Amino acid sequence: MSNARWRLPAEWEPQDGVLLAWPHEGTDWAARLAEVEGSYVALVRAIAGFEPAVVCVADATIEERARRRLVAAGTPIERVRFVRVEYDDTWLRDSGPITLVAGARRRLLDFRFTGWGGKFGAERDDLLVENLAAQGLFGASERRRIDFALEGGAIDADGAGTLLTTWRCLHQRHPQLSRGELRETLARELCASRVLMLERGWLEGDDTDAHIDTLARFAGSAHIVHQHCDTAGDVHFEELRAMAAELAGFVQADGRPYRLTALPWARPIRAADGRRLAASYANFLVINGAVLMPAYGDPADGHARALLARAFAGREVVPVPCRPLIEQNGSLHCVTMQLPRGVLHAGTA
């Protein structure tokens, strides 16, 4: 038996595939289903160009609809696996498994999912990992249920024991716990040696209470990319400047400062009712050989792509149209969960 210690791998480590759930009439996407399906087609096609996509579907009818649209778009359908399971909505970053690795062993952490602190119903989403495991999707991987509310979008890992998170989100979920207690819990459950917790940082239109994956992400063990606002007078200007100052004060495990890259700011995007939508370029997904970047049809898309290409040298940066996704206050990373190498049953990858 391996004596390797458990750790949370970085997103850029080898993957078996990406888990996501297809939108349907029973989800919050009902009012704009055809439009948002277009984003999902582009997303699944992009994933399948590099690795398998594991797509949750609620029933046979939804599976057939998704298959038809994917095939019509030229998706390599042999790299798409459909899994029938119930779910409330499609934010798999937050309801999907958080995977620890130790040598050849895999442990799927099944934290409580409370609909972002009780904002939305989430009973079926909270059972998602258990139900997928019961179907044998994860092979010999161990599933561990943890009685602590935590979403995958609330944390980012460098693969070497350091976590990045935000106080605002964790405090909203666990108002009775101190910063020290929250750090201790994350370190214990996620096998981390350090927890870097931002006090500042927030985006209008984000109902997750400042998930880190909309704000700042590791791009290597010594590099952090973060969402920036250069528009004086914008409600985000001072907040994101304060967050950048915090990031500049963080140091690596060896005491050296991080290299920081500020991502550009898209012009304000609003829903039909006037709501500001959270168009963050930090909500990218790293997969085998590529970075999938949320694109919003904004002039800043090109600049963001160039910066991410430099941050993840050697990987192709693929823009995915995400304007429909932010109507429901999330983006590309929010609807996906990577499955590290060795998680999927041998017959499913």
C-alpha positions as CSV (number, residue, x, y, z in Angstrom):
1,M,0.0,0.0,0.0
2,S,1.3,3.5,-0.9
3,N,2.5,5.7,2.0
4,A,1.9,8.8,-0.1
5,R,0.1,11.6,1.8
6,W,-3.3,12.9,0.7
7,R,-3.3,16.2,-1.1
8,L,-5.6,18.4,-3.2
9,P,-4.2,18.5,-6.7
10,A,-3.9,21.6,-8.7
11,E,-6.3,22.0,-11.6
12,W,-3.5,21.8,-14.2
13,E,-2.6,18.3,-13.2
14,P,-3.6,15.4,-15.4
15,Q,-7.4,14.7,-15.6
16,D,-9.6,11.8,-16.5
17,G,-12.3,14.2,-17.7
18,V,-14.7,17.0,-16.7
19,L,-18.0,16.6,-15.1
20,L,-21.0,18.8,-15.9
21,A,-24.8,18.7,-16.1
22,W,-27.0,19.5,-19.0
23,P,-29.6,22.3,-18.5
24,H,-33.3,21.5,-18.9
25,E,-36.8,22.8,-18.3
26,G,-36.6,21.9,-14.6
27,T,-33.6,24.0,-13.9
28,D,-33.3,27.8,-13.6
29,W,-32.4,27.9,-17.3
30,A,-35.9,27.2,-18.5
31,A,-36.6,30.8,-19.6
32,R,-33.6,30.9,-22.0
33,L,-32.9,27.2,-22.5
34,A,-32.0,27.2,-26.2
35,E,-29.6,30.1,-25.7
36,V,-27.8,28.6,-22.7
37,E,-27.6,25.2,-24.5
38,G,-25.5,27.0,-27.1
39,S,-23.0,27.7,-24.4
40,Y,-23.1,24.2,-23.2
41,V,-22.6,22.8,-26.7
42,A,-19.5,25.0,-27.2
43,L,-18.2,24.1,-23.7
44,V,-18.6,20.3,-24.1
45,R,-17.2,20.5,-27.7
46,A,-14.1,22.3,-26.3
47,I,-13.6,19.8,-23.5
48,A,-14.0,16.8,-25.8
49,G,-11.3,18.2,-28.0
50,F,-8.8,17.5,-25.3
51,E,-10.3,14.9,-22.8
52,P,-13.6,13.1,-22.0
53,A,-16.7,15.1,-20.9
54,V,-19.0,13.3,-18.4
55,V,-22.4,14.9,-18.9
56,C,-25.2,14.4,-16.3
57,V,-28.7,14.3,-17.8
58,A,-32.0,14.0,-15.9
59,D,-33.6,11.5,-18.3
60,A,-33.5,9.8,-21.7
61,T,-35.3,12.7,-23.5
62,I,-32.7,15.3,-22.3
63,E,-29.9,12.9,-23.2
64,E,-31.2,12.6,-26.7
65,R,-31.6,16.4,-27.1
66,A,-28.1,17.0,-25.8
67,R,-26.6,14.3,-28.1
68,R,-28.3,15.7,-31.1
69,R,-27.1,19.2,-30.5
70,L,-23.6,18.1,-29.8
71,V,-23.4,15.9,-32.9
72,A,-24.8,18.7,-35.0
73,A,-22.0,21.0,-33.8
74,G,-19.3,18.5,-34.7
75,T,-18.4,17.4,-31.1
76,P,-16.3,14.2,-31.0
77,I,-19.2,12.3,-29.4
78,E,-17.1,9.3,-28.6
79,R,-15.5,11.4,-25.9
80,V,-18.8,12.3,-24.3
81,R,-20.3,10.0,-21.7
82,F,-23.9,10.6,-20.5
83,V,-24.9,9.7,-17.0
84,R,-28.6,9.8,-15.9
85,V,-29.0,11.3,-12.4
86,E,-31.3,13.8,-10.7
87,Y,-30.1,17.3,-10.1
88,D,-31.7,20.7,-9.1
89,D,-29.4,22.8,-11.3
90,T,-26.2,22.7,-13.2
91,W,-23.5,24.3,-11.0
92,L,-21.3,21.3,-10.7
93,R,-18.3,23.2,-9.4
94,D,-20.3,23.5,-6.2
95,S,-22.3,20.3,-6.0
96,G,-19.7,18.0,-7.5
97,P,-16.9,16.0,-5.8
98,I,-13.7,17.6,-4.6
99,T,-11.0,15.0,-5.1
100,L,-7.9,14.3,-3.0
101,V,-5.1,12.1,-4.3
102,A,-2.4,10.0,-2.5
103,G,-0.3,8.0,-4.9
104,A,-2.8,5.7,-6.8
105,R,-5.6,6.3,-4.3
106,R,-8.5,8.8,-4.8
107,R,-10.8,10.2,-2.2
108,L,-14.0,12.1,-3.3
109,L,-14.9,14.6,-0.7
110,D,-18.7,15.1,-0.5
111,F,-19.3,18.3,1.4
112,R,-22.7,19.5,2.2
113,F,-24.2,21.7,-0.5
114,T,-26.7,24.1,0.9
115,G,-27.6,26.2,-2.2
116,W,-25.1,28.8,-1.3
117,G,-26.2,29.3,2.2
118,G,-29.8,28.5,1.7
119,K,-30.5,30.9,-1.1
120,F,-31.9,28.2,-3.4
121,G,-33.3,24.6,-3.0
122,A,-30.5,22.0,-3.3
123,E,-31.8,18.7,-2.0
124,R,-31.0,16.7,-5.1
125,D,-27.8,18.5,-5.8
126,D,-26.6,17.6,-2.3
127,L,-27.1,14.0,-3.2
128,L,-25.4,14.2,-6.5
129,V,-22.0,12.8,-5.6
130,E,-23.5,9.9,-3.6
131,N,-25.8,9.0,-6.5
132,L,-23.0,9.1,-9.1
133,A,-20.8,7.0,-6.9
134,A,-23.7,4.5,-6.4
135,Q,-23.7,4.0,-10.2
136,G,-20.0,3.1,-10.2
137,L,-18.9,6.2,-12.1
138,F,-15.9,6.7,-9.9
139,G,-14.7,3.1,-9.8
140,A,-12.6,2.3,-6.7
141,S,-12.4,5.9,-5.5
142,E,-13.4,6.3,-1.9
143,R,-16.3,8.7,-1.2
144,R,-16.2,10.6,2.1
145,R,-19.2,12.6,3.3
146,I,-18.3,15.7,5.3
147,D,-20.8,17.5,7.5
148,F,-19.5,20.9,6.6
149,A,-20.9,23.3,3.9
150,L,-18.2,24.0,1.3
151,E,-18.4,24.6,-2.5
152,G,-15.7,23.9,-4.9
153,G,-15.8,27.4,-6.2
154,A,-14.8,28.7,-2.8
155,I,-11.3,27.2,-2.9
156,D,-8.4,27.1,-5.3
157,A,-5.3,24.9,-4.8
158,D,-1.7,25.0,-5.9
159,G,-1.3,21.2,-5.6
160,A,1.5,21.6,-3.0
161,G,-0.5,22.3,0.1
162,T,-1.6,25.9,-0.3
163,L,-5.3,26.9,-0.5
164,L,-6.7,30.2,-1.6
165,T,-10.1,31.3,-0.4
166,T,-12.2,34.2,0.9
167,W,-13.4,35.2,4.3
168,R,-16.7,36.6,3.0
169,C,-17.9,33.3,1.6
170,L,-16.8,31.1,4.4
171,H,-18.2,33.4,7.0
172,Q,-21.6,33.5,5.4
173,R,-21.7,29.7,5.4
174,H,-20.4,29.4,9.0
175,P,-20.9,32.6,10.9
176,Q,-20.2,30.9,14.2
177,L,-16.6,30.0,13.3
178,S,-13.6,32.3,13.6
179,R,-11.0,32.8,10.9
180,G,-8.7,30.5,12.7
181,E,-11.4,27.8,13.1
182,L,-12.2,28.0,9.4
183,R,-8.6,27.7,8.4
184,E,-8.2,24.7,10.7
185,T,-11.2,23.0,9.2
186,L,-10.1,23.5,5.6
187,A,-6.6,22.4,6.4
188,R,-7.8,19.3,8.1
189,E,-10.4,18.2,5.5
190,L,-8.4,19.2,2.4
191,C,-5.0,18.1,3.7
192,A,-3.6,21.6,3.3
193,S,-0.6,23.0,5.1
194,R,-1.5,26.7,4.4
195,V,-4.8,28.6,3.9
196,L,-4.5,32.1,2.3
197,M,-7.8,33.9,3.0
198,L,-8.7,37.1,1.2
199,E,-10.6,39.7,3.2
200,R,-11.5,41.8,0.2
201,G,-12.9,41.1,-3.2
202,W,-16.4,40.9,-4.5
203,L,-18.3,41.2,-7.8
204,E,-21.8,42.6,-8.3
205,G,-24.1,40.0,-9.6
206,D,-22.3,37.1,-7.8
207,D,-24.7,35.4,-5.4
208,T,-22.0,33.0,-4.0
209,D,-20.7,35.5,-1.5
210,A,-17.3,36.0,-3.2
211,H,-16.2,32.6,-4.5
212,I,-12.5,32.7,-5.1
213,D,-12.9,31.3,-8.6
214,T,-14.4,34.6,-9.7
215,L,-11.6,36.6,-8.2
216,A,-8.1,35.0,-8.0
217,R,-6.6,31.7,-9.2
218,F,-3.3,29.9,-9.1
219,A,-1.6,29.7,-12.4
220,G,1.3,27.6,-11.1
221,S,2.7,27.3,-7.6
222,A,4.4,30.7,-7.8
223,H,1.8,32.7,-9.8
224,I,-1.7,34.1,-9.1
225,V,-3.9,35.7,-11.8
226,H,-6.7,37.9,-10.5
227,Q,-9.6,39.9,-11.7
228,H,-8.8,43.6,-12.0
229,C,-10.9,46.7,-12.5
230,D,-9.2,49.8,-14.0
231,T,-12.4,51.9,-14.3
232,A,-12.3,54.6,-11.6
233,G,-15.8,55.2,-10.3
234,D,-16.9,51.7,-10.9
235,V,-18.3,50.0,-7.8
236,H,-15.5,47.4,-8.0
237,F,-12.6,49.8,-8.4
238,E,-11.6,50.2,-4.8
239,E,-12.6,46.7,-3.8
240,L,-10.5,44.9,-6.4
241,R,-7.6,47.3,-5.8
242,A,-7.7,46.4,-2.1
243,M,-7.8,42.7,-3.0
244,A,-4.8,43.1,-5.3
245,A,-2.9,44.7,-2.4
246,E,-3.7,41.7,-0.2
247,L,-2.5,39.3,-2.9
248,A,0.7,41.3,-3.1
249,G,1.2,40.7,0.6
250,F,0.8,36.9,0.3
251,V,4.0,34.8,0.1
252,Q,4.8,31.3,-1.1
253,A,5.7,28.6,1.3
254,D,9.4,29.5,0.9
255,G,8.7,33.2,1.8
256,R,9.0,34.6,-1.7
257,P,6.2,36.8,-3.1
258,Y,3.9,35.5,-5.8
259,R,4.1,36.7,-9.3
260,L,0.7,38.5,-10.0
261,T,-1.1,39.0,-13.3
262,A,-4.1,41.3,-13.4
263,L,-6.8,40.2,-15.8
264,P,-8.7,42.9,-17.8
265,W,-12.1,44.3,-17.0
266,A,-15.0,43.8,-19.3
267,R,-17.4,46.7,-19.8
268,P,-20.5,46.4,-17.6
269,I,-22.9,43.7,-18.8
270,R,-26.5,43.9,-17.6
271,A,-29.5,41.6,-17.7
272,A,-32.8,42.8,-19.3
273,D,-34.0,43.9,-15.8
274,G,-30.9,46.0,-15.3
275,R,-29.0,43.7,-13.0
276,R,-25.2,43.9,-13.3
277,L,-23.8,40.5,-14.3
278,A,-20.5,39.1,-13.0
279,A,-18.4,38.8,-16.1
280,S,-15.1,37.6,-14.6
281,Y,-12.2,36.3,-16.6
282,A,-10.9,34.5,-13.5
283,N,-13.6,31.9,-14.1
284,F,-11.5,29.8,-16.5
285,L,-11.1,26.0,-16.5
286,V,-7.7,24.3,-16.9
287,I,-7.9,20.9,-18.7
288,N,-5.4,18.6,-20.4
289,G,-3.5,20.7,-22.8
290,A,-5.8,23.7,-22.7
291,V,-7.3,26.5,-20.8
292,L,-11.0,27.2,-21.5
293,M,-11.6,30.9,-21.1
294,P,-15.0,32.6,-20.6
295,A,-15.7,35.0,-23.4
296,Y,-18.3,37.7,-23.2
297,G,-18.3,39.3,-26.6
298,D,-16.3,42.2,-25.1
299,P,-13.1,43.9,-26.5
300,A,-11.3,42.7,-23.4
301,D,-11.8,39.1,-24.4
302,G,-8.7,39.2,-26.6
303,H,-6.5,40.7,-23.9
304,A,-7.6,38.1,-21.4
305,R,-6.8,35.4,-23.8
306,A,-3.3,36.7,-24.4
307,L,-2.6,37.0,-20.6
308,L,-3.9,33.5,-19.9
309,A,-1.8,32.1,-22.8
310,R,1.3,33.6,-21.1
311,A,0.3,32.4,-17.6
312,F,-0.3,28.8,-18.9
313,A,2.5,28.6,-21.5
314,G,2.2,25.5,-23.6
315,R,-1.6,25.2,-23.3
316,E,-4.0,26.3,-26.0
317,V,-6.4,29.0,-24.7
318,V,-9.9,28.3,-26.1
319,P,-12.6,31.0,-25.7
320,V,-16.1,29.7,-24.8
321,P,-19.1,32.0,-25.2
322,C,-20.4,32.6,-21.7
323,R,-22.7,35.6,-21.9
324,P,-25.8,33.4,-21.4
325,L,-24.2,31.7,-18.4
326,I,-23.8,34.9,-16.4
327,E,-27.5,35.6,-16.6
328,Q,-27.7,33.1,-13.7
329,N,-24.7,34.7,-11.9
330,G,-22.0,32.1,-12.8
331,S,-19.7,31.3,-15.6
332,L,-17.6,28.6,-17.2
333,H,-15.7,27.3,-14.2
334,C,-18.9,27.3,-12.1
335,V,-20.6,24.7,-14.3
336,T,-17.7,22.3,-14.5
337,M,-15.7,20.1,-12.1
338,Q,-12.5,18.4,-13.2
339,L,-11.9,14.8,-12.3
340,P,-8.2,14.1,-11.6
341,R,-6.5,11.2,-13.3
342,G,-7.4,7.9,-11.7
343,V,-11.0,8.9,-10.6
344,L,-13.2,7.5,-13.3
345,H,-13.9,3.8,-13.6
346,A,-11.6,2.3,-16.2
347,G,-14.4,1.8,-18.6
348,T,-15.6,5.4,-18.6
349,A,-12.6,7.5,-19.4
